[in-house]
Amino acid sequence: MLKYTEKIRETAKRLLEEEKVDVFIGYRKGTVPMMNEPLLVNHPDKVDQLYWDNFCGLNLCNYLTKRTDKIGIIANGCNSRNMVTHIIENQIKRDQLYIVGIPCEGMIDHRAVSRAVKQKEILDIVQEGSTFVVKGKDFEETFEKAKFLQSNCAVCRHRNPVMYDEILGDPVEEQTDVNPYADIEKIEEMDSEKKQGFFQRLISRCIRCYACRNSCPLCYCPTCFVDESAPQWVGKSIDPTDTMTFHFLRAYHCAGRCTDCGACERVCPMGISMRQFTKKLNKDTEELFSWEAGLDPEKRPPLDVYRPDDYNDFIK
């Protein structure tokens, strides 16, 4: 993954010098290990800050909504799918974007790495092919990347960008032997009482910080439903009912739109696996409407159109 850093810098510099874009959106290395940050570059002299490795997990589409300038932007599989969704939902125009595609082999789960070194302070991480070395004050350990991928990356079926103007490497082989909904199928087998208990336990640690909402590229409403006061849809406390209402309503807002980029889980300070909410809806839209979000800018999402042959068994 590190091999793309120089290519990204060269491409960004060329696009800015040729004035094909007004700004280039990518990542820079974070001030602490495993925490790379989004970066907007507007001058060729600043492209050396751009960086790419297996810790670029935040979705850059948050920085596209309602922009009017010309934008160069990095896109792996899930980023590009969210760009398609933004185009469909009129948040950005296709001709505003110059998309620099990057084939992706998955992002590393920073929490899994911390657990592996027993929460010791990590000072540096060096990536070496299919492995990475974690260094601290009094330790140095080597791990295999494949065993530390984010859970969404481990089952990703669209690792290559679905839309781009140029691509910086050869496409990687897509995973065809994974079941992205194996965990959801286990929940579906539970009876109602067990399902209720599962979700109550899942969100019991939630502190309502809204980091999941703020990192989600789909949450671009000017006023979120949790901030409405007339009427007030949900309380602001961490009362279990209010918290459950927030997570379920946010999930339904993402129905047929979520690309399972994992940004919500990556930023959650409590380590909550909230993709369990949205993945069920992804599974339903795929099974009932043969729909996966963000694959075709010319097609409308299933909840946005009516077809005579739509699934309607729920209507009595």
C-alpha positions as protocol buffer text, in pm:
chain_id: "A"
residue {
  index: 1
  type: MET
  ca { x: 0 y: 0 z: 0 }
}
residue {
  index: 2
  type: LEU
  ca { x: 289 y: 237 z: 70 }
}
residue {
  index: 3
  type: LYS
  ca { x: 388 y: 217 z: -297 }
}
residue {
  index: 4
  type: TYR
  ca { x: 94 y: 444 z: -379 }
}
residue {
  index: 5
  type: THR
  ca { x: 215 y: 739 z: -172 }
}
residue {
  index: 6
  type: GLU
  ca { x: 460 y: 876 z: -431 }
}
residue {
  index: 7
  type: LYS
  ca { x: 213 y: 812 z: -713 }
}
residue {
  index: 8
  type: ILE
  ca { x: -55 y: 1006 z: -527 }
}
residue {
  index: 9
  type: ARG
  ca { x: 180 y: 1300 z: -469 }
}
residue {
  index: 10
  type: GLU
  ca { x: 289 y: 1306 z: -834 }
}
residue {
  index: 11
  type: THR
  ca { x: -71 y: 1290 z: -956 }
}
residue {
  index: 12
  type: ALA
  ca { x: -192 y: 1560 z: -717 }
}
residue {
  index: 13
  type: LYS
  ca { x: 93 y: 1790 z: -813 }
}
residue {
  index: 14
  type: ARG
  ca { x: 22 y: 1744 z: -1183 }
}
residue {
  index: 15
  type: LEU
  ca { x: -351 y: 1808 z: -1144 }
}
residue {
  index: 16
  type: LEU
  ca { x: -296 y: 2123 z: -937 }
}
residue {
  index: 17
  type: GLU
  ca { x: -21 y: 2260 z: -1165 }
}
residue {
  index: 18
  type: GLU
  ca { x: -234 y: 2201 z: -1474 }
}
residue {
  index: 19
  type: GLU
  ca { x: -529 y: 2361 z: -1292 }
}
residue {
  index: 20
  type: LYS
  ca { x: -748 y: 2062 z: -1362 }
}
residue {
  index: 21
  type: VAL
  ca { x: -856 y: 2076 z: -998 }
}
residue {
  index: 22
  type: ASP
  ca { x: -882 y: 2350 z: -737 }
}
residue {
  index: 23
  type: VAL
  ca { x: -822 y: 2118 z: -445 }
}
residue {
  index: 24
  type: PHE
  ca { x: -700 y: 1763 z: -396 }
}
residue {
  index: 25
  type: ILE
  ca { x: -846 y: 1554 z: -115 }
}
residue {
  index: 26
  type: GLY
  ca { x: -645 y: 1270 z: 34 }
}
residue {
  index: 27
  type: TYR
  ca { x: -481 y: 1163 z: 359 }
}
residue {
  index: 28
  type: ARG
  ca { x: -177 y: 1259 z: 559 }
}
residue {
  index: 29
  type: LYS
  ca { x: 6 y: 1062 z: 824 }
}
residue {
  index: 30
  type: GLY
  ca { x: -150 y: 1117 z: 1166 }
}
residue {
  index: 31
  type: THR
  ca { x: 30 y: 1264 z: 1464 }
}
residue {
  index: 32
  type: VAL
  ca { x: -5 y: 927 z: 1639 }
}
residue {
  index: 33
  type: PRO
  ca { x: 38 y: 582 z: 1481 }
}
residue {
  index: 34
  type: MET
  ca { x: -261 y: 425 z: 1303 }
}
residue {
  index: 35
  type: MET
  ca { x: -456 y: 754 z: 1299 }
}
residue {
  index: 36
  type: ASN
  ca { x: -413 y: 901 z: 952 }
}
residue {
  index: 37
  type: GLU
  ca { x: -610 y: 1218 z: 880 }
}
residue {
  index: 38
  type: PRO
  ca { x: -803 y: 1357 z: 582 }
}
residue {
  index: 39
  type: LEU
  ca { x: -615 y: 1636 z: 405 }
}
residue {
  index: 40
  type: LEU
  ca { x: -720 y: 1902 z: 154 }
}
residue {
  index: 41
  type: VAL
  ca { x: -432 y: 2034 z: -59 }
}
residue {
  index: 42
  type: ASN
  ca { x: -478 y: 2347 z: -270 }
}
residue {
  index: 43
  type: HIS
  ca { x: -119 y: 2415 z: -385 }
}
residue {
  index: 44
  type: PRO
  ca { x: 139 y: 2196 z: -565 }
}
residue {
  index: 45
  type: ASP
  ca { x: 402 y: 2278 z: -302 }
}
residue {
  index: 46
  type: LYS
  ca { x: 197 y: 2105 z: -33 }
}
residue {
  index: 47
  type: VAL
  ca { x: 148 y: 1764 z: -196 }
}
residue {
  index: 48
  type: ASP
  ca { x: 438 y: 1611 z: 1 }
}
residue {
  index: 49
  type: GLN
  ca { x: 200 y: 1590 z: 297 }
}
residue {
  index: 50
  type: LEU
  ca { x: -14 y: 1333 z: 114 }
}
residue {
  index: 51
  type: TYR
  ca { x: 21 y: 976 z: 236 }
}
residue {
  index: 52
  type: TRP
  ca { x: -134 y: 634 z: 191 }
}
residue {
  index: 53
  type: ASP
  ca { x: -112 y: 311 z: 386 }
}
residue {
  index: 54
  type: ASN
  ca { x: -339 y: 55 z: 554 }
}
residue {
  index: 55
  type: PHE
  ca { x: -468 y: 306 z: 809 }
}
residue {
  index: 56
  type: CYS
  ca { x: -653 y: 539 z: 569 }
}
residue {
  index: 57
  type: GLY
  ca { x: -993 y: 420 z: 687 }
}
residue {
  index: 58
  type: LEU
  ca { x: -1198 y: 739 z: 711 }
}
residue {
  index: 59
  type: ASN
  ca { x: -1431 y: 807 z: 419 }
}
residue {
  index: 60
  type: LEU
  ca { x: -1331 y: 1116 z: 221 }
}
residue {
  index: 61
  type: CYS
  ca { x: -1681 y: 1174 z: 81 }
}
residue {
  index: 62
  type: ASN
  ca { x: -1764 y: 1378 z: 389 }
}
residue {
  index: 63
  type: TYR
  ca { x: -1569 y: 1659 z: 223 }
}
residue {
  index: 64
  type: LEU
  ca { x: -1763 y: 1659 z: -105 }
}
residue {
  index: 65
  type: THR
  ca { x: -2113 y: 1760 z: 0 }
}
residue {
  index: 66
  type: LYS
  ca { x: -2242 y: 2070 z: -181 }
}
residue {
  index: 67
  type: ARG
  ca { x: -1897 y: 2184 z: -298 }
}
residue {
  index: 68
  type: THR
  ca { x: -1885 y: 2396 z: -614 }
}
residue {
  index: 69
  type: ASP
  ca { x: -1514 y: 2378 z: -701 }
}
residue {
  index: 70
  type: LYS
  ca { x: -1320 y: 2124 z: -907 }
}
residue {
  index: 71
  type: ILE
  ca { x: -1194 y: 1842 z: -688 }
}
residue {
  index: 72
  type: GLY
  ca { x: -930 y: 1575 z: -719 }
}
residue {
  index: 73
  type: ILE
  ca { x: -986 y: 1291 z: -476 }
}
residue {
  index: 74
  type: ILE
  ca { x: -846 y: 952 z: -383 }
}
residue {
  index: 75
  type: ALA
  ca { x: -1088 y: 662 z: -412 }
}
residue {
  index: 76
  type: ASN
  ca { x: -1059 y: 298 z: -318 }
}
residue {
  index: 77
  type: GLY
  ca { x: -1361 y: 67 z: -349 }
}
residue {
  index: 78
  type: CYS
  ca { x: -1583 y: 201 z: -71 }
}
residue {
  index: 79
  type: ASN
  ca { x: -1487 y: 567 z: -123 }
}
residue {
  index: 80
  type: SER
  ca { x: -1574 y: 542 z: -491 }
}
residue {
  index: 81
  type: ARG
  ca { x: -1909 y: 380 z: -414 }
}
residue {
  index: 82
  type: ASN
  ca { x: -1996 y: 666 z: -182 }
}
residue {
  index: 83
  type: MET
  ca { x: -1904 y: 910 z: -459 }
}
residue {
  index: 84
  type: VAL
  ca { x: -2156 y: 732 z: -681 }
}
residue {
  index: 85
  type: THR
  ca { x: -2417 y: 772 z: -406 }
}
residue {
  index: 86
  type: HIS
  ca { x: -2334 y: 1143 z: -370 }
}
residue {
  index: 87
  type: ILE
  ca { x: -2379 y: 1190 z: -743 }
}
residue {
  index: 88
  type: ILE
  ca { x: -2712 y: 1005 z: -743 }
}
residue {
  index: 89
  type: GLU
  ca { x: -2833 y: 1216 z: -449 }
}
residue {
  index: 90
  type: ASN
  ca { x: -2723 y: 1546 z: -611 }
}
residue {
  index: 91
  type: GLN
  ca { x: -2463 y: 1627 z: -348 }
}
residue {
  index: 92
  type: ILE
  ca { x: -2187 y: 1665 z: -609 }
}
residue {
  index: 93
  type: LYS
  ca { x: -2168 y: 1661 z: -990 }
}
residue {
  index: 94
  type: ARG
  ca { x: -1961 y: 1400 z: -1171 }
}
residue {
  index: 95
  type: ASP
  ca { x: -1786 y: 1659 z: -1385 }
}
residue {
  index: 96
  type: GLN
  ca { x: -1658 y: 1833 z: -1071 }
}
residue {
  index: 97
  type: LEU
  ca { x: -1458 y: 1527 z: -971 }
}
residue {
  index: 98
  type: TYR
  ca { x: -1126 y: 1394 z: -1091 }
}
residue {
  index: 99
  type: ILE
  ca { x: -1118 y: 1054 z: -923 }
}
residue {
  index: 100
  type: VAL
  ca { x: -780 y: 891 z: -863 }
}
residue {
  index: 101
  type: GLY
  ca { x: -849 y: 523 z: -812 }
}
residue {
  index: 102
  type: ILE
  ca { x: -648 y: 301 z: -578 }
}
residue {
  index: 103
  type: PRO
  ca { x: -693 y: -78 z: -565 }
}
residue {
  index: 104
  type: CYS
  ca { x: -733 y: -166 z: -198 }
}
residue {
  index: 105
  type: GLU
  ca { x: -641 y: -480 z: -5 }
}
residue {
  index: 106
  type: GLY
  ca { x: -808 y: -364 z: 315 }
}
residue {
  index: 107
  type: MET
  ca { x: -746 y: -139 z: 613 }
}
residue {
  index: 108
  type: ILE
  ca { x: -593 y: -255 z: 938 }
}
residue {
  index: 109
  type: ASP
  ca { x: -806 y: -250 z: 1254 }
}
residue {
  index: 110
  type: HIS
  ca { x: -622 y: -24 z: 1498 }
}
residue {
  index: 111
  type: ARG
  ca { x: -809 y: -168 z: 1795 }
}
residue {
  index: 112
  type: ALA
  ca { x: -705 y: -522 z: 1704 }
}
residue {
  index: 113
  type: VAL
  ca { x: -343 y: -408 z: 1689 }
}
residue {
  index: 114
  type: SER
  ca { x: -369 y: -242 z: 2030 }
}
residue {
  index: 115
  type: ARG
  ca { x: -517 y: -559 z: 2177 }
}
residue {
  index: 116
  type: ALA
  ca { x: -240 y: -768 z: 2025 }
}
residue {
  index: 117
  type: VAL
  ca { x: 29 y: -567 z: 2204 }
}
residue {
  index: 118
  type: LYS
  ca { x: -178 y: -566 z: 2527 }
}
residue {
  index: 119
  type: GLN
  ca { x: -255 y: -193 z: 2506 }
}
residue {
  index: 120
  type: LYS
  ca { x: 111 y: -93 z: 2528 }
}
residue {
  index: 121
  type: GLU
  ca { x: 198 y: 247 z: 2385 }
}
residue {
  index: 122
  type: ILE
  ca { x: 276 y: 218 z: 2014 }
}
residue {
  index: 123
  type: LEU
  ca { x: 539 y: 457 z: 1886 }
}
residue {
  index: 124
  type: ASP
  ca { x: 567 y: 348 z: 1524 }
}
residue {
  index: 125
  type: ILE
  ca { x: 435 y: 99 z: 1270 }
}
residue {
  index: 126
  type: VAL
  ca { x: 640 y: -10 z: 970 }
}
residue {
  index: 127
  type: GLN
  ca { x: 465 y: -191 z: 686 }
}
residue {
  index: 128
  type: GLU
  ca { x: 661 y: -457 z: 502 }
}
residue {
  index: 129
  type: GLY
  ca { x: 467 y: -630 z: 224 }
}
residue {
  index: 130
  type: SER
  ca { x: 210 y: -863 z: 379 }
}
residue {
  index: 131
  type: THR
  ca { x: 330 y: -792 z: 734 }
}
residue {
  index: 132
  type: PHE
  ca { x: 372 y: -493 z: 960 }
}
residue {
  index: 133
  type: VAL
  ca { x: 605 y: -429 z: 1252 }
}
residue {
  index: 134
  type: VAL
  ca { x: 472 y: -261 z: 1565 }
}
residue {
  index: 135
  type: LYS
  ca { x: 734 y: -75 z: 1769 }
}
residue {
  index: 136
  type: GLY
  ca { x: 715 y: 58 z: 2124 }
}
residue {
  index: 137
  type: LYS
  ca { x: 950 y: 169 z: 2398 }
}
residue {
  index: 138
  type: ASP
  ca { x: 1044 y: -182 z: 2506 }
}
residue {
  index: 139
  type: PHE
  ca { x: 896 y: -411 z: 2239 }
}
residue {
  index: 140
  type: GLU
  ca { x: 885 y: -486 z: 1868 }
}
residue {
  index: 141
  type: GLU
  ca { x: 643 y: -736 z: 1718 }
}
residue {
  index: 142
  type: THR
  ca { x: 560 y: -846 z: 1365 }
}
residue {
  index: 143
  type: PHE
  ca { x: 207 y: -931 z: 1251 }
}
residue {
  index: 144
  type: GLU
  ca { x: 34 y: -1048 z: 933 }
}
residue {
  index: 145
  type: LYS
  ca { x: -191 y: -784 z: 778 }
}
residue {
  index: 146
  type: ALA
  ca { x: -451 y: -1036 z: 668 }
}
residue {
  index: 147
  type: LYS
  ca { x: -525 y: -1129 z: 1029 }
}
residue {
  index: 148
  type: PHE
  ca { x: -579 y: -768 z: 1140 }
}
residue {
  index: 149
  type: LEU
  ca { x: -811 y: -628 z: 874 }
}
residue {
  index: 150
  type: GLN
  ca { x: -1113 y: -423 z: 971 }
}
residue {
  index: 151
  type: SER
  ca { x: -1417 y: -650 z: 980 }
}
residue {
  index: 152
  type: ASN
  ca { x: -1576 y: -478 z: 680 }
}
residue {
  index: 153
  type: CYS
  ca { x: -1255 y: -513 z: 477 }
}
residue {
  index: 154
  type: ALA
  ca { x: -1230 y: -884 z: 553 }
}
residue {
  index: 155
  type: VAL
  ca { x: -1559 y: -946 z: 368 }
}
residue {
  index: 156
  type: CYS
  ca { x: -1538 y: -666 z: 109 }
}
residue {
  index: 157
  type: ARG
  ca { x: -1642 y: -767 z: -245 }
}
residue {
  index: 158
  type: HIS
  ca { x: -1557 y: -434 z: -413 }
}
residue {
  index: 159
  type: ARG
  ca { x: -1194 y: -361 z: -332 }
}
residue {
  index: 160
  type: ASN
  ca { x: -1129 y: -185 z: -663 }
}
residue {
  index: 161
  type: PRO
  ca { x: -1280 y: 158 z: -734 }
}
residue {
  index: 162
  type: VAL
  ca { x: -1604 y: 130 z: -931 }
}
residue {
  index: 163
  type: MET
  ca { x: -1556 y: 473 z: -1093 }
}
residue {
  index: 164
  type: TYR
  ca { x: -1236 y: 667 z: -1164 }
}
residue {
  index: 165
  type: ASP
  ca { x: -1058 y: 896 z: -1411 }
}
residue {
  index: 166
  type: GLU
  ca { x: -725 y: 726 z: -1365 }
}
residue {
  index: 167
  type: ILE
  ca { x: -607 y: 435 z: -1154 }
}
residue {
  index: 168
  type: LEU
  ca { x: -266 y: 417 z: -990 }
}
residue {
  index: 169
  type: GLY
  ca { x: -213 y: 43 z: -1000 }
}
residue {
  index: 170
  type: ASP
  ca { x: -336 y: -285 z: -1139 }
}
residue {
  index: 171
  type: PRO
  ca { x: -676 y: -392 z: -1003 }
}
residue {
  index: 172
  type: VAL
  ca { x: -655 y: -644 z: -722 }
}
residue {
  index: 173
  type: GLU
  ca { x: -846 y: -971 z: -731 }
}
residue {
  index: 174
  type: GLU
  ca { x: -1192 y: -933 z: -584 }
}
residue {
  index: 175
  type: GLN
  ca { x: -1299 y: -1161 z: -303 }
}
residue {
  index: 176
  type: THR
  ca { x: -1569 y: -1397 z: -427 }
}
residue {
  index: 177
  type: ASP
  ca { x: -1550 y: -1662 z: -156 }
}
residue {
  index: 178
  type: VAL
  ca { x: -1668 y: -1447 z: 136 }
}
residue {
  index: 179
  type: ASN
  ca { x: -2011 y: -1420 z: 294 }
}
residue {
  index: 180
  type: PRO
  ca { x: -2051 y: -1057 z: 405 }
}
residue {
  index: 181
  type: TYR
  ca { x: -2369 y: -1140 z: 596 }
}
residue {
  index: 182
  type: ALA
  ca { x: -2260 y: -1443 z: 800 }
}
residue {
  index: 183
  type: ASP
  ca { x: -2289 y: -1249 z: 1126 }
}
residue {
  index: 184
  type: ILE
  ca { x: -2632 y: -1115 z: 1029 }
}
residue {
  index: 185
  type: GLU
  ca { x: -2760 y: -1464 z: 951 }
}
residue {
  index: 186
  type: LYS
  ca { x: -2677 y: -1569 z: 1307 }
}
residue {
  index: 187
  type: ILE
  ca { x: -2886 y: -1281 z: 1443 }
}
residue {
  index: 188
  type: GLU
  ca { x: -3173 y: -1364 z: 1209 }
}
residue {
  index: 189
  type: GLU
  ca { x: -3187 y: -1713 z: 1362 }
}
residue {
  index: 190
  type: MET
  ca { x: -3257 y: -1568 z: 1708 }
}
residue {
  index: 191
  type: ASP
  ca { x: -3608 y: -1535 z: 1843 }
}
residue {
  index: 192
  type: SER
  ca { x: -3749 y: -1188 z: 1913 }
}
residue {
  index: 193
  type: GLU
  ca { x: -3643 y: -1184 z: 2278 }
}
residue {
  index: 194
  type: LYS
  ca { x: -3285 y: -1280 z: 2200 }
}
residue {
  index: 195
  type: LYS
  ca { x: -3265 y: -1023 z: 1922 }
}
residue {
  index: 196
  type: GLN
  ca { x: -3385 y: -753 z: 2158 }
}
residue {
  index: 197
  type: GLY
  ca { x: -3125 y: -855 z: 2415 }
}
residue {
  index: 198
  type: PHE
  ca { x: -2852 y: -864 z: 2150 }
}
residue {
  index: 199
  type: PHE
  ca { x: -2913 y: -508 z: 2036 }
}
residue {
  index: 200
  type: GLN
  ca { x: -2956 y: -380 z: 2389 }
}
residue {
  index: 201
  type: ARG
  ca { x: -2615 y: -521 z: 2481 }
}
residue {
  index: 202
  type: LEU
  ca { x: -2467 y: -392 z: 2157 }
}
residue {
  index: 203
  type: ILE
  ca { x: -2550 y: -28 z: 2228 }
}
residue {
  index: 204
  type: SER
  ca { x: -2526 y: -40 z: 2607 }
}
residue {
  index: 205
  type: ARG
  ca { x: -2186 y: 134 z: 2597 }
}
residue {
  index: 206
  type: CYS
  ca { x: -2300 y: 415 z: 2365 }
}
residue {
  index: 207
  type: ILE
  ca { x: -2233 y: 763 z: 2505 }
}
residue {
  index: 208
  type: ARG
  ca { x: -2424 y: 947 z: 2228 }
}
residue {
  index: 209
  type: CYS
  ca { x: -2114 y: 1133 z: 2108 }
}
residue {
  index: 210
  type: TYR
  ca { x: -2242 y: 1106 z: 1746 }
}
residue {
  index: 211
  type: ALA
  ca { x: -1896 y: 1022 z: 1611 }
}
residue {
  index: 212
  type: CYS
  ca { x: -2059 y: 752 z: 1397 }
}
residue {
  index: 213
  type: ARG
  ca { x: -2299 y: 1005 z: 1246 }
}
residue {
  index: 214
  type: ASN
  ca { x: -2030 y: 1267 z: 1192 }
}
residue {
  index: 215
  type: SER
  ca { x: -1797 y: 1025 z: 1014 }
}
residue {
  index: 216
  type: CYS
  ca { x: -2067 y: 874 z: 794 }
}
residue {
  index: 217
  type: PRO
  ca { x: -2064 y: 1011 z: 437 }
}
residue {
  index: 218
  type: LEU
  ca { x: -2439 y: 952 z: 417 }
}
residue {
  index: 219
  type: CYS
  ca { x: -2523 y: 1180 z: 712 }
}
residue {
  index: 220
  type: TYR
  ca { x: -2524 y: 1517 z: 539 }
}
residue {
  index: 221
  type: CYS
  ca { x: -2866 y: 1648 z: 648 }
}
residue {
  index: 222
  type: PRO
  ca { x: -2842 y: 2018 z: 745 }
}
residue {
  index: 223
  type: THR
  ca { x: -3022 y: 1933 z: 1070 }
}
residue {
  index: 224
  type: CYS
  ca { x: -3007 y: 1577 z: 1202 }
}
residue {
  index: 225
  type: PHE
  ca { x: -3328 y: 1429 z: 1341 }
}
residue {
  index: 226
  type: VAL
  ca { x: -3164 y: 1403 z: 1685 }
}
residue {
  index: 227
  type: ASP
  ca { x: -3120 y: 1782 z: 1687 }
}
residue {
  index: 228
  type: GLU
  ca { x: -3477 y: 1867 z: 1590 }
}
residue {
  index: 229
  type: SER
  ca { x: -3675 y: 2035 z: 1865 }
}
residue {
  index: 230
  type: ALA
  ca { x: -4009 y: 2095 z: 1693 }
}
residue {
  index: 231
  type: PRO
  ca { x: -4102 y: 1816 z: 1705 }
}
residue {
  index: 232
  type: GLN
  ca { x: -3842 y: 1639 z: 1916 }
}
residue {
  index: 233
  type: TRP
  ca { x: -3810 y: 1293 z: 1768 }
}
residue {
  index: 234
  type: VAL
  ca { x: -3574 y: 1148 z: 2027 }
}
residue {
  index: 235
  type: GLY
  ca { x: -3438 y: 1250 z: 2367 }
}
residue {
  index: 236
  type: LYS
  ca { x: -3082 y: 1372 z: 2407 }
}
residue {
  index: 237
  type: SER
  ca { x: -2993 y: 1154 z: 2704 }
}
residue {
  index: 238
  type: ILE
  ca { x: -2820 y: 816 z: 2715 }
}
residue {
  index: 239
  type: ASP
  ca { x: -3146 y: 657 z: 2825 }
}
residue {
  index: 240
  type: PRO
  ca { x: -3148 y: 310 z: 2660 }
}
residue {
  index: 241
  type: THR
  ca { x: -3471 y: 381 z: 2471 }
}
residue {
  index: 242
  type: ASP
  ca { x: -3339 y: 710 z: 2331 }
}
residue {
  index: 243
  type: THR
  ca { x: -3009 y: 549 z: 2238 }
}
residue {
  index: 244
  type: MET
  ca { x: -3175 y: 254 z: 2065 }
}
residue {
  index: 245
  type: THR
  ca { x: -3407 y: 493 z: 1879 }
}
residue {
  index: 246
  type: PHE
  ca { x: -3110 y: 696 z: 1755 }
}
residue {
  index: 247
  type: HIS
  ca { x: -2925 y: 391 z: 1620 }
}
residue {
  index: 248
  type: PHE
  ca { x: -3228 y: 234 z: 1455 }
}
residue {
  index: 249
  type: LEU
  ca { x: -3349 y: 555 z: 1291 }
}
residue {
  index: 250
  type: ARG
  ca { x: -2999 y: 639 z: 1165 }
}
residue {
  index: 251
  type: ALA
  ca { x: -2971 y: 288 z: 1023 }
}
residue {
  index: 252
  type: TYR
  ca { x: -3302 y: 325 z: 838 }
}
residue {
  index: 253
  type: HIS
  ca { x: -3184 y: 656 z: 694 }
}
residue {
  index: 254
  type: CYS
  ca { x: -2895 y: 459 z: 545 }
}
residue {
  index: 255
  type: ALA
  ca { x: -3111 y: 179 z: 401 }
}
residue {
  index: 256
  type: GLY
  ca { x: -3017 y: 106 z: 42 }
}
residue {
  index: 257
  type: ARG
  ca { x: -2737 y: 367 z: 63 }
}
residue {
  index: 258
  type: CYS
  ca { x: -2473 y: 221 z: 296 }
}
residue {
  index: 259
  type: THR
  ca { x: -2156 y: 89 z: 130 }
}
residue {
  index: 260
  type: ASP
  ca { x: -2027 y: -70 z: 452 }
}
residue {
  index: 261
  type: CYS
  ca { x: -1714 y: 148 z: 449 }
}
residue {
  index: 262
  type: GLY
  ca { x: -1670 y: 95 z: 824 }
}
residue {
  index: 263
  type: ALA
  ca { x: -1602 y: 461 z: 908 }
}
residue {
  index: 264
  type: CYS
  ca { x: -1867 y: 457 z: 1183 }
}
residue {
  index: 265
  type: GLU
  ca { x: -1704 y: 167 z: 1367 }
}
residue {
  index: 266
  type: ARG
  ca { x: -1353 y: 300 z: 1318 }
}
residue {
  index: 267
  type: VAL
  ca { x: -1427 y: 625 z: 1500 }
}
residue {
  index: 268
  type: CYS
  ca { x: -1650 y: 491 z: 1778 }
}
residue {
  index: 269
  type: PRO
  ca { x: -1466 y: 560 z: 2106 }
}
residue {
  index: 270
  type: MET
  ca { x: -1652 y: 273 z: 2273 }
}
residue {
  index: 271
  type: GLY
  ca { x: -1572 y: 12 z: 2007 }
}
residue {
  index: 272
  type: ILE
  ca { x: -1937 y: -62 z: 1926 }
}
residue {
  index: 273
  type: SER
  ca { x: -1999 y: -284 z: 1624 }
}
residue {
  index: 274
  type: MET
  ca { x: -2283 y: -70 z: 1491 }
}
residue {
  index: 275
  type: ARG
  ca { x: -2256 y: -211 z: 1140 }
}
residue {
  index: 276
  type: GLN
  ca { x: -2487 y: -484 z: 1269 }
}
residue {
  index: 277
  type: PHE
  ca { x: -2771 y: -233 z: 1216 }
}
residue {
  index: 278
  type: THR
  ca { x: -2690 y: -126 z: 861 }
}
residue {
  index: 279
  type: LYS
  ca { x: -2571 y: -465 z: 736 }
}
residue {
  index: 280
  type: LYS
  ca { x: -2913 y: -620 z: 796 }
}
residue {
  index: 281
  type: LEU
  ca { x: -3065 y: -352 z: 572 }
}
residue {
  index: 282
  type: ASN
  ca { x: -2790 y: -405 z: 312 }
}
residue {
  index: 283
  type: LYS
  ca { x: -2872 y: -776 z: 313 }
}
residue {
  index: 284
  type: ASP
  ca { x: -3244 y: -710 z: 269 }
}
residue {
  index: 285
  type: THR
  ca { x: -3201 y: -466 z: -20 }
}
residue {
  index: 286
  type: GLU
  ca { x: -2965 y: -708 z: -194 }
}
residue {
  index: 287
  type: GLU
  ca { x: -3195 y: -1009 z: -151 }
}
residue {
  index: 288
  type: LEU
  ca { x: -3524 y: -831 z: -219 }
}
residue {
  index: 289
  type: PHE
  ca { x: -3418 y: -580 z: -484 }
}
residue {
  index: 290
  type: SER
  ca { x: -3082 y: -713 z: -617 }
}
residue {
  index: 291
  type: TRP
  ca { x: -2929 y: -384 z: -510 }
}
residue {
  index: 292
  type: GLU
  ca { x: -2587 y: -290 z: -375 }
}
residue {
  index: 293
  type: ALA
  ca { x: -2528 y: 77 z: -306 }
}
residue {
  index: 294
  type: GLY
  ca { x: -2291 y: 287 z: -512 }
}
residue {
  index: 295
  type: LEU
  ca { x: -2222 y: 66 z: -812 }
}
residue {
  index: 296
  type: ASP
  ca { x: -2396 y: 257 z: -1091 }
}
residue {
  index: 297
  type: PRO
  ca { x: -2454 y: 637 z: -1103 }
}
residue {
  index: 298
  type: GLU
  ca { x: -2729 y: 587 z: -1362 }
}
residue {
  index: 299
  type: LYS
  ca { x: -2952 y: 372 z: -1140 }
}
residue {
  index: 300
  type: ARG
  ca { x: -3181 y: 500 z: -866 }
}
residue {
  index: 301
  type: PRO
  ca { x: -3176 y: 324 z: -527 }
}
residue {
  index: 302
  type: PRO
  ca { x: -3464 y: 85 z: -448 }
}
residue {
  index: 303
  type: LEU
  ca { x: -3635 y: 313 z: -196 }
}
residue {
  index: 304
  type: ASP
  ca { x: -3638 y: 593 z: -454 }
}
residue {
  index: 305
  type: VAL
  ca { x: -3828 y: 417 z: -731 }
}
residue {
  index: 306
  type: TYR
  ca { x: -4133 y: 197 z: -785 }
}
residue {
  index: 307
  type: ARG
  ca { x: -4143 y: -110 z: -1005 }
}
residue {
  index: 308
  type: PRO
  ca { x: -4447 y: -335 z: -1052 }
}
residue {
  index: 309
  type: ASP
  ca { x: -4237 y: -641 z: -966 }
}
residue {
  index: 310
  type: ASP
  ca { x: -4103 y: -494 z: -640 }
}
residue {
  index: 311
  type: TYR
  ca { x: -4117 y: -711 z: -331 }
}
residue {
  index: 312
  type: ASN
  ca { x: -4450 y: -640 z: -158 }
}
residue {
  index: 313
  type: ASP
  ca { x: -4531 y: -944 z: 54 }
}
residue {
  index: 314
  type: PHE
  ca { x: -4546 y: -716 z: 357 }
}
residue {
  index: 315
  type: ILE
  ca { x: -4865 y: -560 z: 218 }
}
residue {
  index: 316
  type: LYS
  ca { x: -5175 y: -751 z: 328 }
}
